Amino acid sequence: AEREFLPRILRLREVSAFATPSTWTVDTDRGPTRFVLKGEEDIRRVAPDVLLIQDSHGVQYLIREPQRLDRHSRRLLDRFL
């Protein structure tokens, strides 16, 4: 069951800094959450339109079609890609 836990990020609300480590505040399909991104290498492109983000505790978050996120979310995400 633990391996199947893969929340999907719907919106990025805030990023504490544009350097890592940074704290991300996001809305997911399972509710709002905060996590720490240790390094930019923890954001991986697994398909042309799918990103996988791993937090400091090993929890993975999915972003499908990042280009369809709202403008604010795309701007925050682009700083790390």
Residue pairs with C-beta under 8 A, 6 or more apart in sequence:
5 59
6 60
6 61
6 62
7 28
7 29
7 30
7 33
7 59
7 61
7 62
8 28
8 29
8 61
8 62
8 63
8 64
9 26
9 27
9 28
9 53
9 61
9 62
9 63
10 26
10 27
10 28
10 29
10 69
11 26
11 27
11 69
11 70
11 72
11 73
12 24
12 25
12 26
12 69
12 72
12 73
12 76
12 77
13 25
13 26
13 27
13 32
14 24
14 25
14 76
15 22
15 23
15 24
15 25
15 76
15 79
16 22
16 23
16 24
18 79
18 80
20 37
20 38
20 39
20 40
21 36
21 37
21 38
21 39
21 56
22 36
22 37
23 34
23 35
23 36
23 37
24 34
24 35
24 36
24 37
25 32
25 33
25 34
26 32
26 33
26 34
26 35
26 61
28 61
35 55
35 56
35 57
35 59
35 61
36 55
36 56
37 43
37 53
37 55
37 56
37 80
38 55
38 56
40 80
42 53
42 54
42 55
43 51
43 52
43 53
43 80
43 81
44 51
44 52
44 53
44 54
45 51
45 52
46 52
49 64
49 65
49 66
49 67
50 62
50 63
50 64
50 65
51 62
51 63
51 66
51 77
52 60
52 61
52 62
52 63
53 60
53 61
53 62
53 63
54 60
54 61
55 61
63 69
63 77
66 74
66 77
67 74
69 77
